[in-house]
Amino acid sequence: MKKNKFRVLGVMSGTSLDGIDLALIDFWIDPWKFNLVKTVTIPYSDQWIKILNNIYSQGTNKINEVDNKYTVFLGGIIRDFIINNQIKDIDFVSSHGHTAKHIPSEGITHQLGNLSMINYKYNLTTICDFRNQDVQLGGQGAPLAPIGDAILFSDYTACLNLGGFANISREVQGKRIAYDICSVNLVFNYLAQKNFLLYDKDGDLARSGELVPKFYDELNEIDFYNLSYPKSLGIEWNVSIVYPIIIEALKNSSLEDVIHTYLKHIVLKISDCLNDDDKVLVSGGGTLNKFLIETLESKTKAEIIVPSRDLIEYKEALIFGLLGLLRFLNINNCLSSVTGASKDHCSGKIFKMKP
């Protein structure tokens, strides 16, 4: 009899360095449905934040050195989650890792934590490294969540993720398309930290500011926004394009006004991607920014749906769990209509249990 239910541990680390998200998920495949059984976010130490904040600028040897250490560290985090929650019935672990470099135009994408040693400490079959194959096939290697949106969240006309970057996923003429829109939490955190805060809680800093028209116009005129999809972003884009504009703006404007203006820029770029009759599921850490959501709701006629806290925070871990299950079942989990790869394909390396 064909197995219909799988228990998967999905693991995700986003570019905004909020921590490592772990989600124990039950999946049923006929029809598709899921249940988030247990979730937790393990914060990074200050040392790891410092290392990961600068990893994009490092050379290959340094990245490989960090990759080895990070893989062992990640394996330990997964082991502790399993032991602390006395979990005995996981079919496999599905892990995204952490993005070190993402420059698909140069054929480069590197996720830390996808080495074969990842499961030495917990000895379960592990599926990871989902992006490389897509880049090798000429794709962006991102976003990868849209296959999950299509399978698990088809009741919505669009799925919007507000993480380090904003990205959107939707059906267009019978095909799933998706793309990165702009930087969100990476910029908010970058600015909040100038005020000795980890992040802008509830968007309070932004709420207290006012619009800086010249800065707003400069942001809106960035060339990336004129590109057609498929397209994706990495922290390298922030460093080379966005941060210099912000630094210049801070010379003549208050931090509150700059972060307020950037938020208004985000809302404009997102609203440009929405239709009036859209029903939009919003997830990712940026969904907890009350001022951002309020401003978006006031800007668009689309229906903005904010789900449960678990789904807001763990949708990406959930979907990478699903990507692993699709790989396990040998079902395509990367869509060429999304990434621009030469074909749909089934991506991910499988590391078996050790005898």
Contacts in CASP RR format, 6 or more apart in sequence:
PFRMAT RR
TARGET T0000
AUTHOR 0000-0000-0000
METHOD contacts of the structure
MODEL  1
MKKNKFRVLGVMSGTSLDGIDLALIDFWIDPWKFNLVKTVTIPYSDQWIK
ILNNIYSQGTNKINEVDNKYTVFLGGIIRDFIINNQIKDIDFVSSHGHTA
KHIPSEGITHQLGNLSMINYKYNLTTICDFRNQDVQLGGQGAPLAPIGDA
ILFSDYTACLNLGGFANISREVQGKRIAYDICSVNLVFNYLAQKNFLLYD
KDGDLARSGELVPKFYDELNEIDFYNLSYPKSLGIEWNVSIVYPIIIEAL
KNSSLEDVIHTYLKHIVLKISDCLNDDDKVLVSGGGTLNKFLIETLESKT
KAEIIVPSRDLIEYKEALIFGLLGLLRFLNINNCLSSVTGASKDHCSGKI
FKMKP
4 28 0 8 1.000
4 29 0 8 1.000
4 30 0 8 1.000
5 26 0 8 1.000
5 27 0 8 1.000
5 28 0 8 1.000
5 29 0 8 1.000
6 26 0 8 1.000
6 27 0 8 1.000
6 29 0 8 1.000
6 91 0 8 1.000
6 325 0 8 1.000
6 328 0 8 1.000
7 24 0 8 1.000
7 25 0 8 1.000
7 26 0 8 1.000
7 27 0 8 1.000
7 37 0 8 1.000
7 89 0 8 1.000
7 90 0 8 1.000
7 91 0 8 1.000
8 24 0 8 1.000
8 25 0 8 1.000
8 27 0 8 1.000
8 90 0 8 1.000
8 91 0 8 1.000
8 92 0 8 1.000
8 93 0 8 1.000
8 94 0 8 1.000
8 321 0 8 1.000
8 322 0 8 1.000
8 324 0 8 1.000
8 325 0 8 1.000
9 22 0 8 1.000
9 23 0 8 1.000
9 24 0 8 1.000
9 25 0 8 1.000
9 78 0 8 1.000
9 81 0 8 1.000
9 82 0 8 1.000
9 87 0 8 1.000
9 90 0 8 1.000
9 92 0 8 1.000
9 93 0 8 1.000
9 94 0 8 1.000
9 124 0 8 1.000
9 321 0 8 1.000
10 22 0 8 1.000
10 23 0 8 1.000
10 24 0 8 1.000
10 25 0 8 1.000
10 93 0 8 1.000
10 94 0 8 1.000
10 95 0 8 1.000
10 317 0 8 1.000
10 318 0 8 1.000
10 320 0 8 1.000
10 321 0 8 1.000
11 20 0 8 1.000
11 21 0 8 1.000
11 22 0 8 1.000
11 23 0 8 1.000
11 74 0 8 1.000
11 77 0 8 1.000
11 78 0 8 1.000
11 93 0 8 1.000
11 94 0 8 1.000
11 95 0 8 1.000
11 96 0 8 1.000
11 97 0 8 1.000
11 317 0 8 1.000
11 320 0 8 1.000
12 20 0 8 1.000
12 21 0 8 1.000
12 23 0 8 1.000
12 95 0 8 1.000
12 96 0 8 1.000
12 97 0 8 1.000
12 314 0 8 1.000
12 316 0 8 1.000
12 317 0 8 1.000
12 320 0 8 1.000
13 19 0 8 1.000
13 20 0 8 1.000
13 21 0 8 1.000
13 96 0 8 1.000
13 97 0 8 1.000
13 98 0 8 1.000
14 21 0 8 1.000
14 96 0 8 1.000
14 98 0 8 1.000
14 99 0 8 1.000
14 163 0 8 1.000
14 164 0 8 1.000
14 316 0 8 1.000
15 99 0 8 1.000
15 163 0 8 1.000
15 164 0 8 1.000
15 165 0 8 1.000
15 186 0 8 1.000
15 234 0 8 1.000
15 235 0 8 1.000
16 163 0 8 1.000
16 164 0 8 1.000
16 185 0 8 1.000
16 186 0 8 1.000
16 189 0 8 1.000
16 285 0 8 1.000
17 44 0 8 1.000
17 49 0 8 1.000
17 52 0 8 1.000
17 53 0 8 1.000
17 189 0 8 1.000
18 41 0 8 1.000
18 43 0 8 1.000
18 185 0 8 1.000
18 285 0 8 1.000
19 41 0 8 1.000
19 42 0 8 1.000
19 43 0 8 1.000
19 44 0 8 1.000
20 41 0 8 1.000
20 42 0 8 1.000
20 44 0 8 1.000
20 74 0 8 1.000
20 77 0 8 1.000
21 39 0 8 1.000
21 40 0 8 1.000
21 41 0 8 1.000
21 313 0 8 1.000
21 314 0 8 1.000
21 316 0 8 1.000
21 317 0 8 1.000
22 39 0 8 1.000
22 40 0 8 1.000
22 41 0 8 1.000
22 42 0 8 1.000
22 77 0 8 1.000
22 78 0 8 1.000
22 81 0 8 1.000
22 317 0 8 1.000
23 36 0 8 1.000
23 38 0 8 1.000
23 39 0 8 1.000
23 314 0 8 1.000
23 317 0 8 1.000
23 318 0 8 1.000
23 321 0 8 1.000
24 36 0 8 1.000
24 37 0 8 1.000
24 38 0 8 1.000
24 39 0 8 1.000
24 85 0 8 1.000
24 87 0 8 1.000
24 90 0 8 1.000
25 34 0 8 1.000
25 35 0 8 1.000
25 36 0 8 1.000
25 37 0 8 1.000
25 318 0 8 1.000
25 321 0 8 1.000
25 322 0 8 1.000
26 34 0 8 1.000
26 35 0 8 1.000
26 37 0 8 1.000
27 33 0 8 1.000
27 34 0 8 1.000
27 321 0 8 1.000
27 322 0 8 1.000
27 325 0 8 1.000
28 34 0 8 1.000
29 325 0 8 1.000
29 329 0 8 1.000
32 151 0 8 1.000
32 152 0 8 1.000
33 152 0 8 1.000
34 152 0 8 1.000
34 318 0 8 1.000
34 322 0 8 1.000
36 310 0 8 1.000
36 311 0 8 1.000
36 314 0 8 1.000
36 318 0 8 1.000
38 85 0 8 1.000
38 87 0 8 1.000
39 310 0 8 1.000
39 313 0 8 1.000
39 314 0 8 1.000
39 317 0 8 1.000
40 81 0 8 1.000
41 313 0 8 1.000
42 77 0 8 1.000
42 81 0 8 1.000
44 52 0 8 1.000
48 73 0 8 1.000
51 66 0 8 1.000
52 98 0 8 1.000
52 112 0 8 1.000
55 63 0 8 1.000
55 66 0 8 1.000
55 100 0 8 1.000
55 101 0 8 1.000
55 112 0 8 1.000
56 100 0 8 1.000
56 101 0 8 1.000
56 234 0 8 1.000
56 235 0 8 1.000
56 236 0 8 1.000
56 239 0 8 1.000
57 239 0 8 1.000
58 66 0 8 1.000
58 100 0 8 1.000
63 100 0 8 1.000
63 101 0 8 1.000
63 110 0 8 1.000
63 112 0 8 1.000
66 100 0 8 1.000
66 112 0 8 1.000
67 100 0 8 1.000
67 110 0 8 1.000
67 112 0 8 1.000
67 113 0 8 1.000
67 115 0 8 1.000
68 115 0 8 1.000
68 117 0 8 1.000
70 98 0 8 1.000
70 112 0 8 1.000
70 113 0 8 1.000
71 112 0 8 1.000
71 113 0 8 1.000
71 114 0 8 1.000
71 115 0 8 1.000
71 117 0 8 1.000
71 118 0 8 1.000
72 117 0 8 1.000
72 120 0 8 1.000
72 121 0 8 1.000
74 95 0 8 1.000
74 97 0 8 1.000
74 112 0 8 1.000
74 113 0 8 1.000
74 118 0 8 1.000
75 118 0 8 1.000
75 119 0 8 1.000
75 120 0 8 1.000
75 121 0 8 1.000
75 122 0 8 1.000
76 121 0 8 1.000
76 122 0 8 1.000
78 93 0 8 1.000
78 95 0 8 1.000
78 118 0 8 1.000
78 119 0 8 1.000
78 121 0 8 1.000
78 122 0 8 1.000
79 121 0 8 1.000
79 122 0 8 1.000
81 87 0 8 1.000
82 90 0 8 1.000
82 122 0 8 1.000
82 124 0 8 1.000
90 124 0 8 1.000
91 125 0 8 1.000
91 328 0 8 1.000
92 124 0 8 1.000
92 125 0 8 1.000
92 126 0 8 1.000
92 127 0 8 1.000
92 324 0 8 1.000
92 328 0 8 1.000
93 119 0 8 1.000
93 122 0 8 1.000
93 124 0 8 1.000
93 125 0 8 1.000
93 126 0 8 1.000
93 127 0 8 1.000
94 126 0 8 1.000
94 127 0 8 1.000
94 128 0 8 1.000
94 320 0 8 1.000
94 321 0 8 1.000
94 322 0 8 1.000
94 323 0 8 1.000
94 324 0 8 1.000
94 325 0 8 1.000
94 327 0 8 1.000
95 113 0 8 1.000
95 114 0 8 1.000
95 118 0 8 1.000
95 126 0 8 1.000
95 127 0 8 1.000
95 128 0 8 1.000
95 320 0 8 1.000
96 111 0 8 1.000
96 128 0 8 1.000
96 130 0 8 1.000
96 316 0 8 1.000
96 317 0 8 1.000
96 320 0 8 1.000
97 111 0 8 1.000
97 112 0 8 1.000
97 113 0 8 1.000
97 114 0 8 1.000
97 128 0 8 1.000
98 111 0 8 1.000
98 112 0 8 1.000
98 113 0 8 1.000
99 109 0 8 1.000
99 110 0 8 1.000
99 111 0 8 1.000
99 112 0 8 1.000
99 234 0 8 1.000
99 235 0 8 1.000
100 110 0 8 1.000
100 111 0 8 1.000
100 112 0 8 1.000
101 108 0 8 1.000
101 109 0 8 1.000
101 110 0 8 1.000
101 236 0 8 1.000
102 108 0 8 1.000
102 109 0 8 1.000
102 110 0 8 1.000
102 131 0 8 1.000
102 142 0 8 1.000
102 232 0 8 1.000
102 233 0 8 1.000
102 234 0 8 1.000
102 235 0 8 1.000
102 236 0 8 1.000
103 109 0 8 1.000
103 234 0 8 1.000
103 236 0 8 1.000
104 135 0 8 1.000
104 138 0 8 1.000
104 139 0 8 1.000
104 140 0 8 1.000
104 141 0 8 1.000
104 142 0 8 1.000
104 232 0 8 1.000
107 135 0 8 1.000
107 136 0 8 1.000
107 138 0 8 1.000
108 135 0 8 1.000
109 131 0 8 1.000
109 132 0 8 1.000
109 135 0 8 1.000
109 141 0 8 1.000
109 142 0 8 1.000
111 128 0 8 1.000
111 129 0 8 1.000
111 130 0 8 1.000
111 131 0 8 1.000
111 132 0 8 1.000
113 128 0 8 1.000
114 128 0 8 1.000
114 129 0 8 1.000
114 349 0 8 1.000
116 351 0 8 1.000
118 126 0 8 1.000
118 128 0 8 1.000
118 351 0 8 1.000
119 125 0 8 1.000
119 126 0 8 1.000
119 351 0 8 1.000
119 353 0 8 1.000
119 354 0 8 1.000
120 354 0 8 1.000
123 353 0 8 1.000
123 354 0 8 1.000
124 353 0 8 1.000
125 350 0 8 1.000
125 351 0 8 1.000
125 352 0 8 1.000
125 353 0 8 1.000
126 350 0 8 1.000
126 351 0 8 1.000
127 323 0 8 1.000
127 324 0 8 1.000
127 327 0 8 1.000
127 328 0 8 1.000
127 348 0 8 1.000
127 349 0 8 1.000
127 350 0 8 1.000
127 351 0 8 1.000
128 348 0 8 1.000
128 349 0 8 1.000
128 351 0 8 1.000
129 347 0 8 1.000
129 348 0 8 1.000
129 349 0 8 1.000
130 144 0 8 1.000
130 320 0 8 1.000
130 323 0 8 1.000
130 324 0 8 1.000
130 327 0 8 1.000
130 333 0 8 1.000
130 334 0 8 1.000
130 347 0 8 1.000
130 348 0 8 1.000
131 141 0 8 1.000
131 142 0 8 1.000
131 144 0 8 1.000
131 347 0 8 1.000
132 347 0 8 1.000
133 334 0 8 1.000
133 345 0 8 1.000
133 347 0 8 1.000
133 348 0 8 1.000
134 140 0 8 1.000
134 141 0 8 1.000
134 144 0 8 1.000
134 334 0 8 1.000
134 339 0 8 1.000
134 341 0 8 1.000
134 345 0 8 1.000
134 347 0 8 1.000
135 141 0 8 1.000
137 336 0 8 1.000
137 341 0 8 1.000
137 342 0 8 1.000
137 343 0 8 1.000
137 345 0 8 1.000
138 340 0 8 1.000
138 341 0 8 1.000
138 342 0 8 1.000
139 230 0 8 1.000
139 336 0 8 1.000
139 339 0 8 1.000
139 340 0 8 1.000
139 341 0 8 1.000
139 342 0 8 1.000
140 230 0 8 1.000
140 231 0 8 1.000
140 232 0 8 1.000
140 339 0 8 1.000
140 340 0 8 1.000
141 232 0 8 1.000
141 334 0 8 1.000
141 339 0 8 1.000
141 341 0 8 1.000
142 167 0 8 1.000
142 180 0 8 1.000
142 232 0 8 1.000
142 339 0 8 1.000
143 161 0 8 1.000
143 167 0 8 1.000
143 169 0 8 1.000
143 178 0 8 1.000
143 179 0 8 1.000
143 180 0 8 1.000
143 232 0 8 1.000
143 338 0 8 1.000
143 339 0 8 1.000
144 319 0 8 1.000
144 320 0 8 1.000
144 323 0 8 1.000
144 333 0 8 1.000
144 334 0 8 1.000
144 338 0 8 1.000
144 339 0 8 1.000
145 159 0 8 1.000
145 161 0 8 1.000
145 167 0 8 1.000
145 169 0 8 1.000
145 178 0 8 1.000
145 315 0 8 1.000
145 316 0 8 1.000
145 319 0 8 1.000
146 159 0 8 1.000
146 169 0 8 1.000
146 176 0 8 1.000
146 177 0 8 1.000
146 178 0 8 1.000
146 335 0 8 1.000
146 338 0 8 1.000
147 176 0 8 1.000
147 319 0 8 1.000
147 322 0 8 1.000
147 323 0 8 1.000
147 326 0 8 1.000
147 332 0 8 1.000
147 333 0 8 1.000
147 334 0 8 1.000
147 335 0 8 1.000
147 338 0 8 1.000
148 319 0 8 1.000
148 322 0 8 1.000
148 323 0 8 1.000
149 156 0 8 1.000
149 159 0 8 1.000
149 169 0 8 1.000
149 176 0 8 1.000
149 178 0 8 1.000
149 281 0 8 1.000
149 319 0 8 1.000
150 169 0 8 1.000
150 171 0 8 1.000
150 176 0 8 1.000
151 322 0 8 1.000
152 318 0 8 1.000
152 319 0 8 1.000
152 322 0 8 1.000
153 159 0 8 1.000
153 281 0 8 1.000
155 279 0 8 1.000
156 279 0 8 1.000
156 280 0 8 1.000
156 281 0 8 1.000
156 305 0 8 1.000
157 170 0 8 1.000
157 171 0 8 1.000
157 275 0 8 1.000
157 277 0 8 1.000
157 278 0 8 1.000
157 279 0 8 1.000
157 280 0 8 1.000
158 168 0 8 1.000
158 169 0 8 1.000
158 170 0 8 1.000
158 273 0 8 1.000
158 274 0 8 1.000
158 278 0 8 1.000
158 279 0 8 1.000
158 280 0 8 1.000
158 281 0 8 1.000
158 302 0 8 1.000
159 168 0 8 1.000
159 169 0 8 1.000
159 170 0 8 1.000
159 280 0 8 1.000
159 281 0 8 1.000
159 283 0 8 1.000
160 166 0 8 1.000
160 167 0 8 1.000
160 168 0 8 1.000
160 270 0 8 1.000
160 280 0 8 1.000
160 281 0 8 1.000
160 282 0 8 1.000
160 283 0 8 1.000
161 167 0 8 1.000
161 168 0 8 1.000
161 169 0 8 1.000
161 282 0 8 1.000
161 283 0 8 1.000
161 284 0 8 1.000
161 315 0 8 1.000
161 316 0 8 1.000
162 184 0 8 1.000
162 185 0 8 1.000
162 282 0 8 1.000
162 283 0 8 1.000
162 284 0 8 1.000
162 285 0 8 1.000
162 286 0 8 1.000
162 287 0 8 1.000
162 289 0 8 1.000
162 292 0 8 1.000
163 184 0 8 1.000
163 185 0 8 1.000
163 284 0 8 1.000
163 285 0 8 1.000
163 286 0 8 1.000
164 183 0 8 1.000
164 184 0 8 1.000
164 185 0 8 1.000
164 186 0 8 1.000
165 180 0 8 1.000
165 181 0 8 1.000
165 182 0 8 1.000
165 183 0 8 1.000
165 184 0 8 1.000
165 186 0 8 1.000
165 233 0 8 1.000
165 234 0 8 1.000
166 180 0 8 1.000
166 181 0 8 1.000
166 182 0 8 1.000
166 183 0 8 1.000
166 184 0 8 1.000
166 266 0 8 1.000
166 269 0 8 1.000
166 270 0 8 1.000
167 178 0 8 1.000
167 179 0 8 1.000
167 180 0 8 1.000
167 181 0 8 1.000
167 232 0 8 1.000
168 178 0 8 1.000
168 179 0 8 1.000
168 181 0 8 1.000
168 270 0 8 1.000
168 273 0 8 1.000
169 176 0 8 1.000
169 177 0 8 1.000
169 178 0 8 1.000
169 338 0 8 1.000
170 176 0 8 1.000
170 177 0 8 1.000
170 178 0 8 1.000
170 278 0 8 1.000
171 177 0 8 1.000
175 335 0 8 1.000
175 337 0 8 1.000
176 335 0 8 1.000
176 337 0 8 1.000
176 338 0 8 1.000
177 229 0 8 1.000
177 230 0 8 1.000
177 337 0 8 1.000
177 338 0 8 1.000
178 229 0 8 1.000
178 230 0 8 1.000
178 338 0 8 1.000
179 229 0 8 1.000
179 230 0 8 1.000
179 231 0 8 1.000
179 232 0 8 1.000
179 338 0 8 1.000
180 231 0 8 1.000
180 232 0 8 1.000
180 233 0 8 1.000
181 269 0 8 1.000
181 270 0 8 1.000
181 273 0 8 1.000
182 224 0 8 1.000
182 225 0 8 1.000
182 233 0 8 1.000
182 265 0 8 1.000
182 266 0 8 1.000
182 269 0 8 1.000
182 270 0 8 1.000
183 233 0 8 1.000
183 237 0 8 1.000
183 238 0 8 1.000
183 242 0 8 1.000
184 266 0 8 1.000
184 286 0 8 1.000
184 292 0 8 1.000
185 199 0 8 1.000
185 285 0 8 1.000
185 286 0 8 1.000
186 235 0 8 1.000
186 238 0 8 1.000
187 238 0 8 1.000
187 242 0 8 1.000
187 246 0 8 1.000
187 262 0 8 1.000
188 199 0 8 1.000
188 200 0 8 1.000
188 203 0 8 1.000
188 206 0 8 1.000
188 259 0 8 1.000
188 262 0 8 1.000
188 263 0 8 1.000
188 286 0 8 1.000
188 289 0 8 1.000
189 198 0 8 1.000
189 199 0 8 1.000
189 200 0 8 1.000
190 238 0 8 1.000
190 243 0 8 1.000
190 246 0 8 1.000
191 200 0 8 1.000
191 205 0 8 1.000
191 246 0 8 1.000
191 255 0 8 1.000
191 258 0 8 1.000
191 259 0 8 1.000
191 262 0 8 1.000
192 198 0 8 1.000
192 199 0 8 1.000
192 200 0 8 1.000
192 205 0 8 1.000
192 259 0 8 1.000
194 250 0 8 1.000
194 255 0 8 1.000
195 205 0 8 1.000
195 255 0 8 1.000
197 205 0 8 1.000
200 206 0 8 1.000
200 259 0 8 1.000
200 289 0 8 1.000
202 288 0 8 1.000
202 289 0 8 1.000
202 290 0 8 1.000
202 291 0 8 1.000
203 263 0 8 1.000
203 289 0 8 1.000
203 290 0 8 1.000
203 291 0 8 1.000
203 292 0 8 1.000
204 291 0 8 1.000
205 255 0 8 1.000
205 256 0 8 1.000
205 259 0 8 1.000
205 260 0 8 1.000
206 256 0 8 1.000
206 259 0 8 1.000
206 260 0 8 1.000
206 262 0 8 1.000
206 263 0 8 1.000
206 289 0 8 1.000
206 291 0 8 1.000
206 292 0 8 1.000
207 260 0 8 1.000
207 291 0 8 1.000
208 256 0 8 1.000
208 260 0 8 1.000
209 254 0 8 1.000
209 256 0 8 1.000
209 257 0 8 1.000
209 259 0 8 1.000
209 260 0 8 1.000
210 256 0 8 1.000
210 257 0 8 1.000
210 260 0 8 1.000
211 257 0 8 1.000
211 260 0 8 1.000
211 261 0 8 1.000
211 264 0 8 1.000
212 249 0 8 1.000
212 253 0 8 1.000
212 257 0 8 1.000
212 258 0 8 1.000
212 261 0 8 1.000
214 249 0 8 1.000
215 245 0 8 1.000
215 249 0 8 1.000
215 253 0 8 1.000
215 258 0 8 1.000
215 261 0 8 1.000
216 261 0 8 1.000
216 264 0 8 1.000
216 265 0 8 1.000
218 245 0 8 1.000
218 249 0 8 1.000
219 242 0 8 1.000
219 245 0 8 1.000
219 261 0 8 1.000
219 262 0 8 1.000
219 265 0 8 1.000
220 265 0 8 1.000
220 268 0 8 1.000
220 269 0 8 1.000
222 241 0 8 1.000
222 242 0 8 1.000
222 245 0 8 1.000
224 231 0 8 1.000
224 233 0 8 1.000
224 237 0 8 1.000
224 241 0 8 1.000
225 269 0 8 1.000
230 338 0 8 1.000
230 339 0 8 1.000
230 340 0 8 1.000
246 258 0 8 1.000
246 262 0 8 1.000
249 258 0 8 1.000
249 261 0 8 1.000
250 258 0 8 1.000
253 261 0 8 1.000
263 289 0 8 1.000
263 291 0 8 1.000
263 292 0 8 1.000
263 295 0 8 1.000
264 295 0 8 1.000
266 292 0 8 1.000
267 292 0 8 1.000
267 295 0 8 1.000
267 296 0 8 1.000
267 299 0 8 1.000
268 299 0 8 1.000
270 296 0 8 1.000
270 300 0 8 1.000
271 296 0 8 1.000
271 299 0 8 1.000
271 300 0 8 1.000
271 302 0 8 1.000
274 280 0 8 1.000
274 300 0 8 1.000
274 302 0 8 1.000
275 302 0 8 1.000
276 300 0 8 1.000
276 301 0 8 1.000
276 302 0 8 1.000
277 301 0 8 1.000
277 302 0 8 1.000
278 300 0 8 1.000
278 302 0 8 1.000
278 303 0 8 1.000
279 302 0 8 1.000
279 303 0 8 1.000
279 305 0 8 1.000
280 302 0 8 1.000
280 303 0 8 1.000
280 304 0 8 1.000
280 305 0 8 1.000
281 305 0 8 1.000
281 307 0 8 1.000
282 293 0 8 1.000
282 304 0 8 1.000
282 305 0 8 1.000
282 306 0 8 1.000
282 307 0 8 1.000
282 312 0 8 1.000
283 307 0 8 1.000
283 311 0 8 1.000
283 312 0 8 1.000
283 313 0 8 1.000
283 315 0 8 1.000
283 316 0 8 1.000
284 312 0 8 1.000
284 313 0 8 1.000
284 315 0 8 1.000
284 316 0 8 1.000
285 312 0 8 1.000
285 313 0 8 1.000
286 292 0 8 1.000
287 293 0 8 1.000
287 306 0 8 1.000
287 312 0 8 1.000
288 312 0 8 1.000
293 304 0 8 1.000
293 306 0 8 1.000
296 304 0 8 1.000
297 304 0 8 1.000
306 312 0 8 1.000
311 318 0 8 1.000
322 333 0 8 1.000
323 333 0 8 1.000
323 347 0 8 1.000
323 348 0 8 1.000
324 333 0 8 1.000
324 348 0 8 1.000
326 332 0 8 1.000
326 333 0 8 1.000
326 346 0 8 1.000
327 333 0 8 1.000
327 346 0 8 1.000
327 347 0 8 1.000
327 348 0 8 1.000
327 350 0 8 1.000
328 350 0 8 1.000
330 346 0 8 1.000
331 346 0 8 1.000
332 344 0 8 1.000
332 345 0 8 1.000
332 346 0 8 1.000
333 345 0 8 1.000
333 346 0 8 1.000
333 347 0 8 1.000
333 348 0 8 1.000
334 341 0 8 1.000
334 344 0 8 1.000
334 345 0 8 1.000
334 346 0 8 1.000
334 347 0 8 1.000
335 344 0 8 1.000
336 342 0 8 1.000
336 343 0 8 1.000
336 344 0 8 1.000
336 345 0 8 1.000
END
